[in-house]
Amino acid sequence: MKRLMLGLLLCALILPSAMANGNRDAAKAKDGKIHVTYSYWGTPDEAKTIQAQADTFNASQEKIVVEIMPIPHDSYVTKLNTMATAGQLPDCGIMSEAGVLQFASNGLLADVSKMYGANDSKPLDSLTFKYKGTPVAYSAANEILLMYYNKKMFDKAGVAYPPADAAHAWTWDQFVDTAKLLTLDANGNNAKSAKFDPKNIVQYGCMVENLTWQLEVWCLSNGSGFYSKDGSKVAIGDPAAIDAIQKVADLHLVHHVAPLSAGLTDDGMQRSIIAGTCAMGTGGAWNVGTCLASARKEGLDYGVAVLPYMKDKVTICTGGPNVVFSQSKHPAEAMEWVKWYAREENSWGLIESGIWMPVLQKWYADEKLTHKWVDNPNFPPYAQYKSAVVDYAMNNSSSTSWYYVNNTIDFNTLLGSLLGDVWTGNKTAKDAITKGYKDLVAAYNGSN
């Protein structure tokens, strides 16, 4: 199992320290500025965009020069590990969400709590990565889980649309009951009809994305979670967490309102709402920009709503961060660049398209800024999106566990494998999780 931990990988990828330091010192001697390196992964087109932003930053002030360091995505963490072992990490760089706490636990990330001043609009607290209570990174974008729906399917069935505000969110039972009305067999019978044929379904009422990390939202909604609220212990074995997982599985196994999903691919929206196979589907806010806007141009009439809830009205958020490495000799300057680079203006194309959401509080609290963000053809109507997404993100969003828990990669990988038999009905959630509980705790402790 591949792990995001420091290893003794001392060959091939290490930047020779003398050369790296020598080049930076020579550059500083020539121009009198502090040179900061920023590592990233991405395509050649993304490299051009990042370089253009670095050029803009460099031209905006006289103190700092940012030098970008491209690293192939597939070898990104390996190279950072080897550079860390050699004491030659870049000053700052992009990280995957699940890798942040791994690096922080090895003392490789700087404390960024002073990156934003007292008078600054700060990132939402749910987007702050914390190690032992200390902020070590802020997400560069925000993403929350939502529910999307096909308006034409609802209209045809004469069923009211899902609520777009948390105050009126459906209970889980209301959600299941509605999904039954929208699940149809080949003869047009819905899943509440005595004549319904569950072996001949042509339209499902819902699709609940069961990628492992997204399942955490249902455990939280049911009053539990993958871990305790402070991250100090594993909670997936709690009855409430197990019950939440089983409820998701039973959408297919018992109620026949959802298709079978193995929880392995991140294409739920394409397989459900866009494909026309399901009336409702859960997924991330990024879907507006990655697939739903283009589907709308091709005729899809969709809406966005808040998630149903079991006990608590909650969604989860995530977003890849930029970090400042503790080996940097210029942490203040690295933070200045990271803070500037994270400004919404620098990623406006991604925000305007609906792929990213802003991170700073002012974009959620200031209606003028919200209109600037949401009032464009790529989004659902403003009032609906404002309530179902903007307000929901600000008031009902909880940090995904990798913001405050270490070793989530191994934990989620193991949990996902244990749940494979649950989706097919070969095991109950209770049997699968109970049997694998000790291994899950070992993964959480980093000893798996």
N, C-alpha and C positions, 0 to 999 in steps of 0.2 A: 504494500500500500504506500503510495507516494505521499510524503508528508512535507509540510512547509516548515521545516526546522533547519537549523544550522547544521551543516555536515562538514566533514573534513574533505571538501572537494577543492584541492589545491592546484589543479592543473587546468589546462586548456583555456578557461574563461577569465582568469584573474588578470585584471589590469595591473601591470607592474607599478608598484607604488612610487618608485623613484621617477618613472616617466610621467605618471599622472600628476604628482606634486610638482615636478619640474615644469611641465607645460603650463599649469595654472599659475605658478609663481612667475614664470617668464611673461605670461600674458598680463598679469597684474603689474609687473615692473614696466611694461610698455605703455599701458594706458592708465595706470593708477586706480583702476576699478577693482571691485571684488567680483570674482568669477564664481558663479554658482551653477552646478550641474543638475539637470533634471532628467530623470530616466522615465521612459514610457514604452508601451508596446503599441502596435498599430500598423495600419497599412501605409504604403507610400503617400497616399492622398492625405491621410491623417497627419503624417509627418510634415507635409507642407503646411497644413493648418496650424499645427503646434509651433512650427518654426516661425510662421508669420506672426503669431501671438507673442512669441518670445522677442521677435524683432520690434514689435510695437512697444512692449514693456521696456526693452533696452533703450529705445529712443525716448521714452517718457521721462527718464531721470538720468542723472550723471554718476550714480554711485555703483550700480550693479550691472553685471552682464550675465545673462542666463544662457547657458550652453546646453542644448538638448542632447540626450544620449539615447538613441533608439536601440531597443533590445527585442529580438523576436519574441512573440507572445509565448510560444511553447517552451522556450528556455528562460523566460523572464525570472521566475523565482529561483531557478537553479543558479543563474548568473548572480543575482543579488546575494544568495547564500555564499557563494564562493568569494564575492567581493567583501562581504561582511567578515568572513573568516580572515581575509587578508587585511582587514581594517581600511578598505578602500571603497566603501559605499559612496554613491553620489550624495550630494547635499540633500536632495529631495527627489520625489518620484511618485508615480501612480502605484496603487496597490489594489489587489482584489479585496473585497470586504472580508472574506473568511480568512485572509492571511494577516490582517492587521494585528490581532492579539497575539498571534504566534511570534511576530517580530518584537512586539512590545514586551512580551514575557522574557525575551532574551536581551532586553535592554537596548534594543536597536532603534527605538523611536523616541523622538524628543517630546517633551511636554509642550503642548501648543495652547495651553490655557490663556496665555497672554497675547495670542495672535490678534484677537479682537479687543478693542478698547472699550471703556465704559460707555462711550457715546455711540458705538457702532451698532448697527443692526447685526445680530449674531445668527448663526445657523440655528435651526430648530433643535431643541435639546435631543429629540429622538434621533438626530443625525450625527450625534457626537459619539465617537468611539472612546471608551474609557477603560483604562487598565488600572485596577485597584483605585478607582475613583478619579484618576487623573486623565484629562483629555489628551489623547495622543493622535487624533485625526478627526477631521470633519469630512463628511461626504461632499463630493463636488456636484452631486445631483441628488434629487429626491425621487423615489419611486414608492408608491403604495399599492396595495391590492384592492381591487374594485370588482364590481359586477357589471357586465355589459349584457345587452339584450336586443333581440330582433323585434322591432316594433310591429312589423307586418304580421308576425306569428301571434303576437299578443292581440292585435286588432282582430285577426281572423277568428281567434278563440273567444273574443269578447271579454278578455281578462285585463284587469287594471295593471298598468306598468309598475315595476318595482319602485319603491320610494327612493328619492334622491337626497334625502336628509336623514341623519342619524336618529333624530328624534322620532321618526316614524319607521325606522328600520323593521323589516320583517323578523319575526322569531324564526327559528329553524323549522318549526312545525308549519308555519305559514308558507315558508319557502318550499318545503316538500309538497305541501298541498297544492300550491300553485304549479309546481313542476309536473304534478300528475295531470292537471288540466291541459297542459301543453305537450304531454307525451302522447303520441298517436300511433296506432297500429295501421296496417295496410288497409283496413276497412273503415278508418276514420274514427275508431273508438279511442277515447282517452283512457289514461291509466286508472281513473276512478270508476270506469264502466265495468259492469259485470261481464260484458262481452269482450273486454280487452284481451288481446293476445300478446303476451310479453315475448313470444318467440318470433314475432313478425313486426317489429317496431320500425317505423319509417321516419319518425321525428321524436327526438328526446326533449324533455323539458329543461334539462340543465346539464352543464358540465362543470364540475368543481375541480380545478387544477390540483393534482396531487403530487407535484414535484415536492420532494421531501421538505425543503426549507419553507415552502408556502403552507405546509400543513400546520406549522407552528401557530398560525393565526387562529385555527379552530380550537386548539388546545387552550390558548389564551382566552378565547371567547367563552370556553366552557369553565373558566375559573381556575385553570392550571397553566400548563406550558411545557416546553421541553425541559426547562430548568426552573428553579425557584426564581423569584423576582430579582434577587440580588446576585444570581448566577452561582451561588455557593454550593448547589447540589442538583442532581438530576431529578426531574419531576415527571418524566415521560411515563414512569410506572404508576403514577397516581391514577385512581379510578376515573377521575374527570378527564384526564388526558387520553386515556385508553378509550373512554366512551366517545370522545370527540372524533378520534380516528375511525372508530367503528361506524359512527354516523355518516361519515364521508363515504366509506366503503358500501354502506347499506343503500346509498342512493342507486347504485347499480344492482347490488345483490338482492335486496329486499323490495325496494320500491319500484325498480325498473324504470327510473326516470333519467338515468345517466348512462352513457356508454361506458364500456370497460376501458380503463386507462391504466397503463403500467407505471405511470409516474416517472418516465425516463426521458421524455423529450419536452422541450420548452416551446411547443407550438399549439397549445391548447386553444387559443383564439382562432387560429387558422382552421383547426379541426372541428370547431363548434359553430360559433356565430358566423364566421365568414364562409364556411363550407355549407351553411344552411342545414346542418344536422341537429342543432340544438337551439332552443329559444333563449336560454340564458347561459352565460359562461363567466367564470371568475378568472382574473388575470391582473397583470400589472398595468399601471398607468402608462407605461411606455408603449403599450399596444395602440394607443391613439395615433402615434407617429409612425410606428414600424409597419402597421398593416391596416388599421381601421380607416384611416383617412383615405388611402387609395381604394379600399373596398367601397367606401361611400361614393366615390366618384364613379364606381362601376355599378351603383344602384342599391347598395346596402343602406337601409334606414335603421340605424341603431341608436340606442340610448345608453346612458351610464347611470349606475345606481350604487348605493352603499351596500356592503355585504350584509347578509342576514346574520343573526347572532343566536348563540345558545344561551348564555347568561349575561355576558358583557358585550357592549357594542365597541368593537375594536377592529382596527386594521393594523398591518405591520408595514414598516418602511425599510428601505435599503438604498444604497447608492455608493458607488466606488469612490474612495477617498484619494486625495493627494497627501503624502506624509513628508515630514522632515526627519531625516535619519540622524540619530544621536552622534554618529561619527563625524558629522559636518563641523568644520571649523568656523562656519559662518551661519549659524542657525537663525539669527535675527534676519539676515538678508534672505535666507531661504524662505522663511515665513512671509516676508514681505512679498516675494514673488508668488508663493502659493496662494496667499490671500488675494492678490491682484488677479491671478489666473482663474480663481474660483468665482469671480464676479459674473453675475448673470449676463452682462453685456458681452462677455467673451465666449459664451456658449449659446448665444441668442438663437441661432439657427436650430439647435437641438431643442430648445425650450419652445420656440414658436411652432415647430413641427409637431410637438406633442410627445417626443421621445423622452425628454428630460422635464423635470419640474424644478423650480428654483429651490435654493436651500435657505436663503435668508428670511427671517421672520417678516420683514417689511413687505415681501411679495404676497404674503398671506393676509396681513392685517390692513394694508393700505389698499382701498378699493381702486384707486387710480392705477396702481401698479398691477393689480389683479386684472383689470380690464385690458391693460397693455399686453399682458401675458395671454389671456384667454380669448379675447375678441379677435378671432381670425377663422378663416374657413376650415381649418384642419380640426377644429374642436366641435363638440356638441354645443347646443345653445348655452349662452353664458350662465343664465340662472341655474340651469341643471348642473353644469360642470362646477360652478362656484360652490354649490351646496354639497354635491356628491364627491368632489375631489379636493378642492381648496380648503373648505371648512373642515371636511372629514380628516384631511391630513394634519391640520393644525390642532384639532380638538380630540381626535379619537385614535391617533397613530401611536403605536408602541414600537420601540426599537426591535428589529430582528435580533436574535440572540448573539450573532457574531459581533455586535457592538460592545458586548460586555462579557462574553464567555470565550475562553480559549478552546482550541482543538475541535471546532465545530465541523471542519471538513471531514475528519474521521468519524465523528459522531453521526453526521447526516448520511454519510456513505453507508455506514453500518445499518442505521435505521431504515434507510431506503431498501436495502437488501432484505431486511427482516419483514418489511411490509409487502413484499412482492406476492406472497401467498395470501395476504389479507385481501388484496384487490380481487383475486380470483375466487375467493371463498374457501380456499383450502385450509385456512387457519383463521381464527378470530384474532382481532387486535390484541385481546388479552393474552391469548396463548403465545402469539409471536413476540410481543414485547416482554412478557414475563420470562420466556425462555432466553431471550437475548439481553435481559436487563444487566446482568453482571458485565457482559462485554461492552454494553453501552456506557456503563460507569467507567470501565477501564479506558474506553476511547475518550471520554470526558476528562479523565485524569492524565491523558497523554501516555498511557502505558499499554495501549493496545498494539 
